[in-house]
Amino acid sequence: MMTTKTTFIQWQTFVTGLLMGGADLVPGISGGTVALLSGVYGRLLTAISHLSHWHLLKLIRQRQLAKAWHYIDGLFLINLGLGMATALVVLAKLITWLLLVQPLIMWSLFLGLIMVASLMLLQALYVQKKLQWRWLWPGLLVSLILASMPMLQVVDGFSGWGYLWLMAAGALAITAMILPGVSGSFILLMLGIYPFLIARLAAFDIEVIAIFAFGCGLGLVAFSRVIVYLLKQHSIAVMNFLTGLMMGSVAKLWPWKHTVTYRLNSTGLEVPLQQENLMPWVYSQMTGNDNQLIWCLLVCCLGGLLVGKFGRIQLKDLAG
């Protein structure tokens, strides 16, 4: 009986990692949001923060490897990491293709997911009388500012010392990825690195992936301890701020957009650089394309229903 339960937890964690990795591929969606919806957010932060804790080194020096493995929640991290790695390798091409072929439908799905997740967290704060608008509004404002920021010059490759910038971008992106409502992919998009990185992931470029992953590791270990500390010392303020971040990310996920400026990618094709949100009927007038309003509403509702059915946001998950 015990063996069956352990196996189930491993597969459940793997699937959570798979969903987190898939979410991190999409500009506007945060893997941290998926972790929060799955009820493993606090556990994840605690496990990562223990990787750089002095107590881990002490256990290793004493050759208490079993205790060290348990201290970092090793089985959980391994299963989650494998799921995320699988998503990054397997889903990179699929998600990119879907966003190109059916952008309105895909963004509507993501919109429904995040809208309901934000409302669930907002409701949890309200029910437990922990809702504080003075912290929620700044989170909302920060998220809206990030969504409206233009991209930097697009990067089509790295060499020499330029790899340090790729490493730094990894540290910055992973910091965003573990925050619900802040998309690491969108941070990479603003830095002009996202198209290059997605292409290298799809091509399985070991050198680029290794350097980027090293930067992610550094950022993850450093920033997770900060978040854990803030959640322990100022939990209510942090929870409200994160709720604001999630609510503000809706602006980035709005399906109907008009491209203001374009850029040329590495293959010479024009791709959007800066976009503005439109109402569905205005979108049809300006672009001449079908707004697919009925289908978008149905898919948006489907995404919301999935979160409402399977999501389990609890404030104790934030605090670990």
MARVEX-835011 format. One record per residue: x, y, z of N, C-alpha, C in turn; residue in three letters. Coordinates in steps of 0.001 Angstrom, whole numbers, plus 500000, padded with zeros to 6 digits. Last residue first. Example, Ala and Ser with C-alpha at 12.3 -4.5 7.8 and 13.67 -1.06 7.14 Angstrom:
! MARVEX-835011
512850497750507080513670498940507140512900500030507870SER/513190494310507800512300495500507800513200496700507800ALA/
//
This chain:
! MARVEX-835011
504516527445502795505255526187502953504579525302503954GLY/503068529631502315503964529716503464504758528438503699ALA/501539528777500212502499529855500022503520529912501125LEU/499910526893501403500877526437500389501922527502500103ASP/498215528351502962499284527647503665500325527107502673LYS/496324529240501176497339530185501627498491529495502344LEU/495664527245498377495505527440499804496641528337500278GLN/494267526181495432495008527263496060494640527349497539ILE/493983523893493535493710523894494967494587524939495657ARG/492468522909490436493348523784491205492989523745492680GLY/490431521420489275491638520722489715492601521590490530PHE/488236523196488882488032521790489225489260521171489862LYS/489271525685488230488321525583489325488136524159489813GLY/490795524962486006491458525475487208490541525344488422VAL/488730524172484291489799523231484635490520523658485911LEU/487270526528484048486657525359484690487713524337485114LEU/489092528141482629488669528522483973488073527351484738GLY/489196526727480219490404526905481023490071527247482462GLY/486511527058479440487055525717479667488310525788480539LEU/486402529802479061485584529193480124486089527799480469CYS/488112529934476850488436530676478064487685530088479262CYS/486643528467475006487942527957475451488380528640476746VAL/484406530169474726484237528781475150485542528211475711LEU/485619532527473804484882532535475072484715531119475614LEU/486655531592471375487566532111472407486896532126473773CYS/484346530961469971485297529905470313486243530352471429TRP/483237533563469780482501532466470423483449531364470872ILE/485278535066468414484824535426469752484136534261470476LEU/486946535247466194486676533939466800486113534080468218GLN/487511537413464632487905537486466043487633536196466810ASN/488938537195461437487829536776462294488292536806463754ASP/490679540119460209490622538703460583489407538428461474ASN/491114542754459787490379542041458759490257540557459031GLY/492329544414461627493149543372461012492460542677459843THR/490378546271462394491737546722462105492551545694461341MET/488006544785462773488013545953461895489431546328461465GLN/488783542857464632488309542436463307488374543583462312SER/489421544526466800490444543653466222490055543237464803TYR/486952545519467431487953546452466894489076545670466219VAL/485801543234468474485234543801467251486177544814466603TRP/487489542734470798487351541769469693486835542372468396PRO/489639545493471670488391544767471854488189543856470639MET/493225545090471979492039545629471327490801544861471791LEU/496545545919473081495309545155473234494128545874472585ASN/499466546088471023498509546737471906497214545929471924GLU/502988545219470714501568545038470431500713545808471427GLN/506114544946469143505319545638470148503845545571469753GLN/506908542845467373507836543413468346507080544088469486LEU/506068539959465432505667541117466245506741541547467235PRO/508246539267462612507493538798463784507164540011464641VAL/509271538480459361508744539505460251507934538864461375GLU/512244536539458692510790536688458721510367537778459698LEU/514928535970458783514492537040457901512995537258457853GLY/515770534239460658515517533673459328515024534714458337THR/515951535693462980517207535213462392517020534611461001SER/513386538231462405514083537217463196515309536722462444ASN/512666541645462396513087540516461591513798539508462480LEU/509722543094463874511168542922463803511452541746462875ARG/507138545648464035507654544313463768509177544315463859TYR/504655547425465918505945547362465217506363545903465070THR/501994546821466599502390548199466298503686548215465499VAL/499498544512466213500949544682466198501306546085465735THR/496871544102468389497285544729467129498783544992467206HIS/495068541337469829496142542331469829496374542879468423LYS/493218539420471783493069540284470610494055541444470674TRP/493850538032474244494046537412472921494090538393471749PRO/495781538874477011494605539263476233494788538812474781TRP/498029538459478534497393537284477942496169537609477093LEU/498781540864479613499682540255478638499009539110477895LYS/496673541256481401496888542216480305497781541634479217ALA/496978539317483332495871539167482377496071540083481168VAL/498819540075485165499317539324484012498239539084482960SER/497444541208487286497977542089486245498459541356485016GLY/496904538978488868495798539718488261496292540586487110MET/499506538260489693498708537346488880497577538069488170MET/500202540534491213501007540144490051500203539233489114LEU/498280540399493245498281541521492311499068541211491051GLY/499215538101494536497875538112493942497753539230492916THR/501648539009495470501632537968494450500275537877493760LEU/500690540832497399501502541323496284501504540309495138PHE/499428539085499178498640540095498482499389540634497269ASN/501655537604500050500523536939499414499664537914498622MET/503224539620501241503721538905500059502575538232499317VAL/501589540377503425501979541365502411502420540677501126ALA/501473537922504810500248538551504308500562539553503203ILE/504220537359505494503427536470504647502206537152504034SER/506763538266506405505734539197505934504760538467505016HIS/508318536083507246508302537298508047507168538257507675GLN/507865534030505392507824533734506821507650534998507661LYS/508126535290502959506875534590503251506737534276504741LEU/510762536218503147509661537182503091508325536532503429LEU/512147533746503120512263534662504263511093535646504300TYR/511426532785500604511064532030501807511104532925503038VAL/512611534769498978511160534591498981510695533843500226ILE/515335534330499573514728535638499831513213535510499933VAL/515647531760498670515832532021500103515236533372500489ARG/515314532091495929514335531301496678514446531555498171SER/517550533474495011516290534205495187515265533427495990PHE/519678531514494992519798532799495692518435533409496009ALA/518701529352493490519188529130494855519227530438495648VAL/518043530675491060517048529920491810517462529760493268LEU/520419531759490095519315532643490461518293531962491345GLY/521884529379489639522385530417490543521255531321491025LEU/520225528081487760520524527468489052520998528484490073GLY/520301529834485594519030529579486281519268529005487667CYS/522980529559484872522490530855485350521181530709486106GLY/522834526888484032523720527261485141523300528600485738PHE/521102527093481860520680526328483039521541526661484254ALA/522715528514480055521473529112480544521000528417481823PHE/524697526579479664525043527901480200523813528586480774ILE/523186524425478613523977524259479835524307525604480477ALA/522073525498476255521187525019477323521940524924478643ILE/524394526010474748523522527115475149522637526705476323VAL/525381523328474502526198524407475050525328525554475568GLU/523297521813473306523766521490474654524537522653475282ILE/520575522407471594521935522946471636522467522816473064ASP/518082521437470532518810520736471587520298521108471565PHE/516439522849468958517557522196468280518429521389469245ALA/514749523877470895514180522978469894515270522200469158ALA/516604525527472173515977524421472899515424523386471931LEU/517123527354470146518215526505470620517696525313471431ARG/514611528573469925515191527891468763516301526934469184ALA/514396529702472464513421528690472042513965527882470863ILE/516528531556472317516570530461473276515598529345472900LEU/515715533377470306516963532626470164516962531390471057PHE/513329534410471443513306533685470159514546532822469956PRO/514385535533474036513410534446473960513415533710472610TYR/515951537791474104516627536495474089515668535342473799ILE/515050540331474627515383539999473250516025538639473075GLY/514068541029477026515525541123476883515987540796475470LEU/511407540401476651511775541811476780513277542014476589MET/511666537611476671511163538283475472511550539760475491LEU/512443537142479276513379536823478190512970537507476893LEU/510040537910480468511271538633480797512317538395479710ILE/508409535925479427508163537303479026509372538185479353PHE/509435533694480700509533533776479243509319535206478754SER/508683534226483316510103534233482972510314534336481479GLY/506024536157484352506458535173483367507942535309483066SER/504392536379487312505493536977486552506074535915485636VAL/502468534859488571502053536089487907503140536782487131GLY/504484533611491145503184533530490468502806534870489857PRO/507873533227490662506883534150491210505562533980490463LEU/509596531687489315509108531137490575508147532087491280ILE/510221533248487072509454532020486891508896531463488196MET/511895535286487960510517535603487585509656534350487535ALA/514177533773488348513643534548489465512186534903489200THR/514632532924485807514192531927486783513643532599488028ILE/515470535354484629514249534690484173513734533698485208ALA/517887535918485937516768536858486025515447536181485661LEU/519433533706485201519200533989486620517996534908486799ALA/519405534008482408518848532814483025518519533032484486GLY/520789536387482143519385536336481715518688535121482313ALA/523298535544482954522578536528483767521095536538483425ALA/523885533837480806523814533301482159523023534230483076MET/523926535692478733522973534584478675522783533972480065LEU/526076537218479598524761537850479510523662536783479441TRP/528088535359479296527790535838480647526420536521480681LEU/528303535093476592527623534017477311527326534398478761TYR/529877537150475773528435537314475635527645536233476361GLY/532474536448475792531932536996477038530421537218476966TRP/531886534187473168532830534744474132532173535196475426GLY/528612534723471830529975534231471685530847534884472754SER/525269534184470658526219534597471683527589534028471348PHE/522406535369468711523502534461469026524424535046470086GLY/520454537200468332520401536028467466521536535048467735ASP/518438539326470195519722538637470145519573537379469295VAL/516837542434469637516754540977469592518142540363469407VAL/516860545083471913517359544575470640517394543048470662GLN/513974544757474103515283545277473742515683544717472376LEU/510425545449473940511569544550473899512854545317473627MET/508547547597476224508978547127474896510185546201475002PRO/506072546972478732507445547351478386507836546800477018MET/503638546076479578503645547157478587505050547551478138SER/504086544182481513503366543777480308503439544819479204ALA/505279545718483536506070544705482834505415544308481510LEU/503018547177484320504190547876483762505049546901482968ILE/501392545161485358500931545921484197502087546663483524LEU/502964544334487555502642543393486485502201544117485213SER/502966546660489118504232546125488611503979545191487430VAL/500212546840489717500880547888488944502180547392488335LEU/499773544552491279499028544740490039499726545743489131LEU/501444545174493437501702543988492623501019544075491274GLY/500159547520494425501517547586493870501875546383493012PRO/497584546317495212497685547296494123499103547438493570TRP/498213544673497426497740544081496178497906545039495007LEU/498861546323499512499912545476498957499498544851497627TRP/496518547641500002497733548459499918498941547659499412ARG/494573545702500316494689546374499020495970547184498894TRP/494604542716501718495113544060501992495415544758500673GLN/493016540009503095493081540833501900493489542252502275LEU/492539538312505117493932538703504918494118539575503681LYS/490244536839505776490407538224506245491865538685506206LYS/489737534511504555490556534436505764490900535819506324GLN/488316535446502376487648534565503337488418534516504656VAL/490307536932500999489118537593501541488453536758502636TYR/492148534976500215492578536089501064491384536750501744LEU/490484533404498607491118532815499790491579533899500760ALA/489842535224496575488787534722497461489373534138498743GLN/492342535474495371491694536650495945490610536242496935LEU/492680532892494438493605533405495446493023534627496147LEU/490564532819492599490633531843493684491540532320494804MET/491254534867490847490037535003491650490028534025492821LEU/493547533733489699493641535003490442492436535188491359SER/492416531514488433493425531312489479493566532567490339ALA/490795532795486555490169532021487631491150531771488769VAL/492817534028484973491728534810485570491103534066486753MET/494414531890484098494974532877485026493879533703485697ILE/492636530399482416493388529777483503493805530800484555LEU/491773532302480538490816531673481447491501531049482647GLY/494231532819479238493503533893479926492517533321480940LEU/494831530406478033495696530897479103495000531981479925PHE/492705530379476165492851529306477143493685529772478332LEU/493330532647474680492066532600475419492099531514476493SER/495689531881473481495746532961474473494451533014475291TRP/494622529865471784495609529532472821495664530605473905MET/492872531296470109492371530187470923493328529897472082ILE/494627533127468884493478533608469653492954532526470600LEU/496585531449467547496955532359468645495774532798469503PRO/497060528934466004495801529308466667496074530259467834GLN/499687529038464914498554528562464117497219529014464686VAL/501380530038466914501417530624465568500157530274464771LEU/500849528483469097500691529931469250500723530644467899LEU/501520525982468037500132526272468387499885527772468517LEU/504338526288467795503497526054466605502044526406466887TRP/505115526547470471505423527618469513504533527509468285THR/504273524059471416503647525274471932503893526453470992ILE/505977522337469886504516522227469846503840523515470292LEU/508628523023470528508143523179469154506622523203469097LYS/508578522457473358509030523754472826508468524001471419ALA/507985519965474394506874520865474087507280522180473435LEU/510425518586474830509383517991473987508354519015473507VAL/512046520277476443512600519609475257511497519180474289VAL/510377521244478431511210522188477683511741521568476393LEU/509251518884479451508406519884478793509237520808477919ALA/511518517665480568510770516989479499509915517976478720THR/512125519519482561513071519291481469512387518621480283ALA/509869519211484222510134520496483579511069520331482390MET/510190516513485029508984516950484328509199518249483582GLY/512641516670486341512505515819485152511277516212484334LEU/511940518378488481512929518795487491512852517981486215GLY/510146516751489891509698518031489352510634518504488246LEU/511835514618490576510638514374489769510126515662489128ASN/513786516026492105514171515240490931512976515026490008ILE/512274517154494191512978518023493248513357517280491966LEU/511345514782495491510406515781494973511076516648493914PHE/513723513613496281512836512893495370511841513843494717LEU/514842515621498073515461515247496804514541514565495818GLY/514566517449500185513387516870499527513766516405498123ASP/516753518147501571516491518945500360515253518445499611ILE/516566516219503592516557517642503949516229518526502743TYR/516905513782502309515590514098502875515472515598503162HIS/519602514029501715518632513833500631517221514195501092TRP/520639514162504315520825515295503401519817515236502256ALA/519999511639505256519381512803505893519495514040505006LYS/521656510168503545520209509928503539519460511110504154ALA/524209511085504214523664511376502894522149511160502825LEU/526098511908506302524701511534506535523902511844505263GLN/528700512728506384528356511572505558526964511024505875ARG/529336515089507441529159514000508399528767512697507715GLN/529227516606505139530523516395505778530476515258506781ARG/526447516587504769527311515932503781528681515648504380ILE/525587518091506953525150516701506821526043515932505851LEU/526789520557506328527130519867507567526768518387507482LYS/525476521249504000526921521000503956527373520224505187LEU/522929521654505109523132520624504091524604520248504010LEU/523322523856506751523005522567507374523185521412506392HIS/523607526044505110524806525489505740524550524111506337TRP/521782525940502014521817526129503467523042525435504064HIS/521190525624499395522313526510499716522447526759501219SER/519023523938499411520185523558498607521408524400498934LEU/516927525116500719517780524220501497519029523804500731HIS/515581526411498691516361527227499629517301526375500465SER/514253524245497513515307524941496777516193525747497713ILE/512413523562499555513391522581499076514555523266498364ALA/510912525946499754511663525441500905512758524480500459THR/509747526097497213510641527154497676511514526676498832LEU/508197523702497236509235523932496233510237524975496706LEU/506396524150499310507323523025499381508483523207498421ARG/504956526322498289505754526479499502506786525379499638GLY/503795525032495977504626526229495883505537526398497097TYR/502067522987495604503443522618495960504365523836496025VAL/499469523236494610499651523104496049501058522744496482GLY/498930523813492033499128522394492350499343522160493837SER/498891526555491991497640525845491730497729524369492117LEU/501641526966492411500671527440493395499338526718493240LEU/502703525921490089503097525340491375502113525732492465ALA/501551527688488252501193526266488197501533525585489518VAL/502884530028489031501420529967489116500945528518489113THR/505494529409488377505142529591489784503641529544489999GLY/505486529534485664505544528213486267505206528271487746GLY/503328531886484170504410531623485113504338530194485629SER/502726533422481031502356532389481989503560532077482870ILE/503938535256479410502707535670480071502226534667481101GLY/505207533198476971505304534550477532503962534995478116PRO/505646529830477658504684530783477108504876532160477749VAL/507279528129478981507583528358477573506728529469476969LEU/506197527780481469507349528679481364507773528936479922ASP/504271525840480950503851527213481241505000528197481063ALA/505887523577480654505078524054479531504647525490479723GLY/506910523414483262507810523631482137507074524147480918GLY/504526522912484661505322524106484963506259524444483810MET/503761520470483566502894521636483380503647522936483650LEU/505915518928484484505619518998483047504775520236482739LEU/505623519165487244506812519722486590506606519891485100GLY/503222517728487452503270519126487878504462519834487243THR/504152515242486626503154515935485804503100517419486173VAL/505859514686488805506391514752487442505437515527486528PHE/504026514568490894505040515624490901505636515800489509THR/502650512296490137501921513545490287502884514720490243GLN/504658510400490262504072510721488968503304512040489023TRP/505146510473493052506214510756492103505648511156490745GLN/502687509707494095503190511045494404504307511426493432ILE/502588507073493171501608508057492718502099509476492938PHE/504661505887494619504742505962493167503787507032492617THR/503613506059497239504851506768496890504971506945495385THR/501361504407497028501191505821497355502414506633496949LYS/502528501936496533501615502529495555501462504023495783THR/503948501498498907504673501636497639503816502307496582THR/501918501193500804502817502342500906503545502585499588MET/500833498786500000500000500000500000500861501256500000MET/
//
